[in-house]
Amino acid sequence: MNMQTILIAGGTGLVGKALTNYLLERGYQVIILTRNILTAQSSFPLHSRLTYSFWNPAKSFIDPAILKIADHIINLAGAGVADKRWSSSRKKEIRDSRVIAGACIVKVLQEQAHHVKTVVNASAIGWYGPDAATLTDGFAEEAPSSHDYLGSTCKEWESSAFAIDKLGIRVITLRIGLVLTPAGGALREFIKPLRWGIATILGNGKQTISWIHINDLIALFEYAIVKNDLQGVYNAVAPAPVTNQVLIRTLAASKQSFFIPIHVPALLLKLIMGEMSIEVLKSTTVSAKKIVNAGFQFRYPTIQAALHSFF
């Protein structure tokens, strides 16, 4: 394989770090776009094939020299959805950080010389909203976006990069489910109460969670780059979604032999989390059929396999 250069926006986030390390192990040259090079450098050990480049999405600035050597762009940029309580200003930050980054990439590719062949954009299954009574096999990619906050945010997020396709560049959008990794995110929060033998089930626990193992997700980003006939939107979820109750009980059983399952009432979650509790309690069943039919093979297709790989 000729050494390919991949430009990553959002390379210091939870997924970005795992993806960067994976690509370096696979022999790629990686350039991380960052607004603070010193901070980004502190996120990774020194590596001969890892470099950093300043960008300013608000001013649509990416170093023209970097664009001339990049073969592919992966856009993971965006403020963490679950990092803080959803105030009006935080919701605006979540939306703007994604839309502005997408618009920046479009603008520089339109105006500057480059030889970028592929752009892979992150999105989220928040696009779909809650399960409908008529849903049988889960949401497929052609389903319309929900009218709620995350649905409208995802729609603007994806729309911000639509124009790339008109430039003759292959564009893939991955709608990502709940990412399972002990390095952070939801799984780490689920693990905390287990230290005291408590398995916390959220609400009634019947809400469906469409999830993906971190290793499958980063492999899927590479798959989107190397499989030249892949184009358009794909759900990045494992083929076997589970309820919150099944996830928590399976996690607890994999960690220790004794635990007490405790339901956290929906009302308490609403008091603690505010509007974000809607997403925690929402059931969203998302189909992986399209990406499976495109040839991608999940290493961790079941929740048992995924959690067993961690513990």
C-alpha positions in Angstrom: 0.0 0.0 0.0 1.4 3.4 -0.9 1.5 5.6 2.1 -1.7 7.6 2.2 -2.0 10.9 4.0 -5.1 11.4 6.1 -6.2 14.8 7.5 -8.3 14.5 10.7 -10.4 17.2 12.2 -11.3 16.4 15.7 -8.4 14.0 16.1 -7.9 14.6 19.9 -11.5 13.5 20.9 -12.4 10.1 22.2 -12.9 8.6 18.8 -10.2 10.7 17.2 -7.5 9.5 19.5 -8.3 5.8 18.9 -8.6 6.4 15.1 -5.3 8.3 14.9 -3.4 5.5 16.7 -5.1 2.9 14.6 -4.2 4.6 11.3 -0.6 5.1 12.4 -0.4 1.4 13.2 -1.7 0.7 9.7 1.0 2.7 8.1 -0.8 5.9 7.2 0.6 9.4 7.5 -1.8 11.4 9.8 -2.1 15.1 10.1 -4.3 16.4 12.9 -6.1 19.7 12.3 -6.2 21.7 15.5 -6.7 25.1 16.9 -4.0 24.5 19.6 -1.0 22.6 18.4 0.6 22.3 21.8 -2.5 20.8 23.3 -2.9 18.4 20.5 0.8 17.3 20.7 0.3 16.5 24.4 -2.5 14.0 23.4 -0.1 11.6 21.5 3.4 10.3 21.9 6.0 11.4 19.3 5.5 9.6 16.0 7.4 10.1 12.7 4.2 9.8 10.7 2.1 12.1 12.9 2.1 15.9 12.4 -0.2 18.8 13.3 -1.6 21.7 11.4 -3.4 24.8 12.7 -6.9 25.5 11.3 -9.6 28.0 12.1 -13.0 26.8 11.1 -14.7 30.1 11.9 -12.5 31.8 9.4 -12.5 28.9 6.9 -8.7 28.5 7.2 -6.7 25.4 6.5 -3.1 25.6 5.5 -3.0 25.3 1.7 0.2 23.3 1.8 -1.5 20.6 3.9 -4.4 20.3 1.4 -1.9 19.6 -1.4 -0.5 16.5 0.3 -3.8 15.1 1.9 -5.4 12.2 0.1 -8.4 11.9 2.5 -10.1 14.0 5.1 -11.9 12.6 8.1 -14.1 15.1 9.9 -14.9 14.3 13.5 -15.0 17.9 14.7 -17.7 18.9 17.2 -18.3 19.7 20.9 -19.2 16.7 23.0 -22.9 16.2 23.1 -23.0 14.6 26.5 -20.1 16.5 28.1 -22.2 19.3 29.7 -25.8 20.0 30.6 -27.8 21.4 27.6 -28.2 25.1 28.2 -29.2 27.2 25.3 -25.6 28.3 24.8 -24.3 24.7 25.0 -26.8 23.6 22.4 -25.7 26.4 20.1 -22.1 25.3 20.6 -22.8 21.7 19.8 -24.6 22.7 16.6 -22.2 25.5 15.5 -19.0 23.5 16.1 -20.2 20.9 13.6 -21.8 23.0 11.0 -19.0 25.6 10.9 -16.4 22.8 10.6 -18.3 21.2 7.7 -18.7 24.5 5.9 -15.0 25.3 6.4 -13.9 22.1 4.7 -16.3 22.7 1.8 -15.0 26.3 1.3 -11.3 25.4 1.3 -11.9 22.5 -1.1 -13.8 24.8 -3.4 -11.2 27.6 -3.4 -7.8 25.9 -2.9 -5.7 23.5 -4.9 -5.8 20.0 -3.5 -5.9 16.3 -4.5 -8.3 15.1 -1.8 -10.1 12.0 -3.0 -12.4 11.2 -0.1 -14.1 13.0 2.7 -15.6 10.9 5.5 -17.9 12.9 7.8 -19.1 11.9 11.2 -22.8 12.3 12.0 -25.0 10.6 14.6 -28.1 8.4 14.9 -29.7 11.3 16.7 -30.8 12.0 13.1 -33.7 9.4 13.6 -35.5 10.3 16.8 -37.5 7.8 18.8 -38.7 4.5 17.5 -42.1 4.5 15.7 -44.8 1.8 16.2 -44.6 1.0 12.5 -40.8 0.4 12.7 -39.9 -3.3 12.1 -36.2 -3.7 11.3 -34.9 -0.4 12.6 -34.2 2.9 11.0 -32.6 2.7 7.6 -30.5 5.5 6.1 -33.3 6.9 3.9 -35.5 7.7 6.9 -36.2 11.4 7.4 -34.5 13.4 10.1 -36.4 13.9 13.4 -37.7 17.4 14.2 -36.2 17.4 17.7 -33.0 19.1 18.7 -30.6 16.3 17.8 -32.5 15.5 14.6 -32.3 19.0 13.3 -28.7 19.4 14.4 -27.7 16.3 12.5 -29.6 17.5 9.5 -27.7 20.8 9.5 -24.4 18.9 10.2 -24.8 16.6 7.3 -26.1 19.4 5.0 -23.0 21.5 5.7 -20.9 19.1 3.7 -23.3 18.3 0.9 -21.5 20.5 -1.6 -18.3 18.4 -1.5 -20.0 15.8 -3.7 -20.4 18.4 -6.4 -16.6 18.8 -6.5 -16.0 15.3 -7.7 -14.9 14.1 -4.3 -16.3 10.9 -2.8 -18.2 11.7 0.4 -19.3 9.2 3.0 -21.3 10.1 6.1 -21.3 7.7 9.1 -24.2 8.1 11.5 -22.6 6.8 14.7 -24.4 5.1 17.5 -23.4 4.9 21.2 -19.7 4.2 21.1 -18.5 1.6 23.6 -15.0 2.1 25.0 -13.7 1.9 28.5 -11.6 5.0 27.7 -14.5 7.3 28.2 -18.1 8.1 27.2 -21.2 6.3 28.4 -19.5 3.0 29.2 -17.2 4.5 31.7 -20.2 6.1 33.4 -22.0 2.8 33.4 -19.0 1.2 35.1 -18.7 3.6 38.0 -21.6 2.3 40.2 -20.4 -1.2 39.6 -17.5 -0.5 42.0 -20.1 -0.7 44.8 -21.9 -3.7 43.2 -24.7 -1.5 41.8 -26.0 -1.9 38.3 -27.9 1.3 37.4 -30.6 0.8 34.9 -31.9 4.0 33.4 -35.7 4.5 33.6 -37.6 1.3 32.9 -34.6 -0.1 31.0 -36.7 -1.1 28.0 -35.3 1.6 25.6 -33.3 0.2 22.7 -29.6 1.3 22.4 -28.0 1.2 19.0 -24.3 0.9 19.8 -20.9 0.2 18.2 -17.6 -1.1 19.6 -14.8 1.5 19.3 -12.6 -0.9 17.3 -15.3 -1.6 14.8 -16.0 2.2 14.4 -12.4 3.1 13.7 -12.1 0.1 11.3 -15.2 1.4 9.6 -13.6 4.8 9.0 -10.7 3.1 7.3 -13.1 0.9 5.3 -14.9 4.0 4.0 -11.5 5.3 2.7 -10.2 2.1 1.1 -13.5 0.8 -0.4 -13.8 3.0 -3.4 -17.4 2.2 -4.2 -18.7 3.3 -0.8 -20.5 6.6 -1.0 -23.4 8.3 0.8 -24.8 7.7 4.2 -24.2 4.6 6.3 -25.3 3.8 9.9 -22.3 3.0 12.1 -24.0 0.7 14.5 -23.6 -3.0 15.4 -26.1 -5.4 13.9 -27.6 -6.3 17.3 -29.0 -3.4 19.3 -30.0 -4.1 22.9 -32.1 -2.6 25.6 -30.5 -0.5 28.3 -31.4 -3.2 30.8 -29.6 -5.9 28.8 -26.5 -3.7 28.3 -26.2 -2.9 32.0 -26.9 -6.5 33.2 -24.4 -7.9 30.6 -21.8 -5.3 31.7 -22.3 -6.1 35.4 -22.1 -9.8 34.8 -18.9 -9.4 32.9 -17.3 -7.3 35.6 -18.3 -9.2 38.7 -20.3 -12.1 40.0 -22.6 -10.2 42.4 -24.5 -7.0 41.7 -27.8 -5.3 42.6 -29.8 -3.9 39.7 -31.3 -0.6 40.6 -33.6 1.4 38.3 -33.0 5.2 38.2 -36.4 6.8 37.8 -37.0 8.8 34.7 -38.1 11.8 36.8 -34.8 11.8 38.7 -32.9 11.6 35.4 -34.9 14.6 34.1 -34.0 16.6 37.3 -30.3 15.8 37.1 -29.8 15.9 33.3 -32.5 18.3 32.1 -33.3 18.1 28.4 -30.5 15.6 27.8 -32.5 13.0 29.7 -34.8 12.7 26.7 -31.9 11.1 24.7 -31.0 8.8 27.6 -34.5 7.5 27.9 -35.3 7.4 24.1 -35.5 4.1 22.3 -33.8 4.2 18.9 -33.4 1.0 16.9 -31.0 1.6 13.9 -30.3 -0.9 11.1 -26.8 -2.0 10.2 -27.9 -3.8 7.0 -26.6 -1.3 4.5 -23.0 -1.3 5.7 -23.1 -5.1 6.2 -24.4 -5.5 2.7 -21.5 -3.3 1.5 -19.1 -5.9 2.8 -18.0 -4.5 6.2 -17.5 -7.3 8.8 -18.0 -6.5 12.5 -15.5 -8.0 14.8 -17.9 -7.3 17.7 -21.5 -7.9 16.4 -23.0 -8.7 19.8 -23.0 -6.9 23.1 -21.5 -10.0 24.8 -18.6 -10.0 22.4 -18.0 -6.3 22.7 -18.0 -6.3 26.5 -16.0 -9.5 26.7 -13.2 -7.7 24.7 -12.9 -5.1 27.4 -13.1 -7.1 30.6 
